[in-house]
Amino acid sequence: MESPARATLNGPYVWGAPLELNEQPPERLGATFSVEYSFVVRFTSGAFDPGNDLLADVVEHPLGPAKLLVVLDGDVVARRPELPEQVQRYAERHASRLTLVAPPLVIGGGEQLKDDPETVQMLLRALYDHRIDRHSYMLALGGGALLDVAGFAAAIAHRGVRLIRMPTTVLAQADSGVGVKNGVNAFQTKNFVGTFAPPVAVINDESLLSTLSDRDWRAGLSEVMKVALLGDADLFDELERLAPALLDRDADAMSAMVRRSAQIHLSHIVNSGDAFERTSARPLDFGHWSAHKLEKLTEHRLRHGEAVSIGLALDCTYAELAGILGRDDWERVIALLRALELPLSAPELDDPRLLDGLREFREHLGGALTIALIDGIGSGIVVHEMDQGLLRRAVEILQHDLAGV
């Protein structure tokens, strides 16, 4: 009996060489391979303006209009009620290149999304109902929490549907939206469940930042400051220089900071050799061991960026006490946080459970405790232990010595 013909795609499909029939199977098989990922970060303004072709270019499909499911952050829609209609008009204008499978799906925003398992189920149901396959697209527009949840759902549906991120906060455009991680919270632990799954594209629409509250406008700058402290002293200098303009909501100043931070973040992912964090070193989580714990202790009263600000202040104060960071550099860090009107402390810093964050951070990474610190502006290091007595003294300085100064 003849073997069935193999399907062809510009030629025969080539299988690996088969074992000879008389050859004994080996006792051990092994293979090493790599998978190449590629995604772009594009900057624009007015992504849903009918004449803006950027999104249509991203989803262009060789077999006809690409199917697109759009998920919108309810907090963003509350500030921009015209947004769902803009999305639909855009799809109508570009109907030859994309098909909106349903009116935009609006879901709540904020960290509570990541605490509710029903959010993921709802998104998976929408992907299923609208037949979004691995050659279709989900576009997630919102803050970091929505991007995390939508990215997780996209990553596990069909083992990965194509995701486009459209971050709407300073923090997400500068940092979390430009990355390869997705996650949701479980067991009272931030991002306990998640995936590494790069989006096909990130579209940073700078016009979306204009309706942010002053609080959210400022909070995202802590992540810009983080990458500056870790490896870009010139960026830190620029933050110091631009602080008044940033507080005055100067769009050009913010655009410069967001673009530079996104560039550094993406460069680290590409060039670190550990994009999927297989080791215990995570320099981009500088200031985050306590930030994650503070978010939980405050029941998300603190924005993520605000918690990171406190985390940076705490770790830099610890580094100064430990003789790692010079006094002058520590004073510059504290002065810039104040100039950007970012918090240095919160009542929950005094909670004994704060130090549990070190254990939880180590467990999340696996292996030895690995904490990013700095030994100078723009110079990151890692340490594998932290003196809890010095940490308590650092808390005291932030809570009491610097209060009202």
Stockholm file with secondary structure:
# STOCKHOLM 1.0

chainA/1-405         MESPARATLNGPYVWGAPLELNEQPPERLGATFSVEYSFVVRFTSGAFDPGNDLLADVVEHPLGPAKLLVVLDGDVVARRPELPEQVQRYAERHASRLTLVAPPLVIGGGEQLKDDPETVQMLLRALYDHRIDRHSYMLALGGGALLDVAGFAAAIAHRGVRLIRMPTTVLAQADSGVGVKNGVNAFQTKNFVGTFAPPVAVINDESLLSTLSDRDWRAGLSEVMKVALLGDADLFDELERLAPALLDRDADAMSAMVRRSAQIHLSHIVNSGDAFERTSARPLDFGHWSAHKLEKLTEHRLRHGEAVSIGLALDCTYAELAGILGRDDWERVIALLRALELPLSAPELDDPRLLDGLREFREHLGGALTIALIDGIGSGIVVHEMDQGLLRRAVEILQHDLAGV
#=GR chainA/1-405 SS CCCCCCCBSSSBCCCCCCCCTTSCCCSCCCCCCCCCCCCEEEEESCTTSTTCCHHHHHHCCTTSSEEEEEEEEHHHHHHCTTHHHHHHHHHHHTTTTEEECSSCEEECCSTHHHHCHHHHHHHHHHHHHTTCCTTSEEEEEESHHHHHHHHHHHHHGGGCCEEEEEECSHHIIIIITSSSEEEEEETTEEEEEEEECCCSEEEEEGGGGGGSCHHHHHHTHHHHHHHHHHHCHHHHHHHHHHHHHHHTTCHHHHHHHHHHHHHHHHHHHHHSSCTTCCSSCCGGGTTHHHHHHHHHHTTTCSCHHHHHHHHHHHHHHHHHHTTSSCHHHHHHHHHHHHHTTCCSCCGGGGCGGGGHHHHHHHHHHCSSCCEEEEEETTEEEEESCCCHHHHHHHHHIIIIISTTC
#=GC SS_cons         CCCCCCCBSSSBCCCCCCCCTTSCCCSCCCCCCCCCCCCEEEEESCTTSTTCCHHHHHHCCTTSSEEEEEEEEHHHHHHCTTHHHHHHHHHHHTTTTEEECSSCEEECCSTHHHHCHHHHHHHHHHHHHTTCCTTSEEEEEESHHHHHHHHHHHHHGGGCCEEEEEECSHHIIIIITSSSEEEEEETTEEEEEEEECCCSEEEEEGGGGGGSCHHHHHHTHHHHHHHHHHHCHHHHHHHHHHHHHHHTTCHHHHHHHHHHHHHHHHHHHHHSSCTTCCSSCCGGGTTHHHHHHHHHHTTTCSCHHHHHHHHHHHHHHHHHHTTSSCHHHHHHHHHHHHHTTCCSCCGGGGCGGGGHHHHHHHHHHCSSCCEEEEEETTEEEEESCCCHHHHHHHHHIIIIISTTC
//
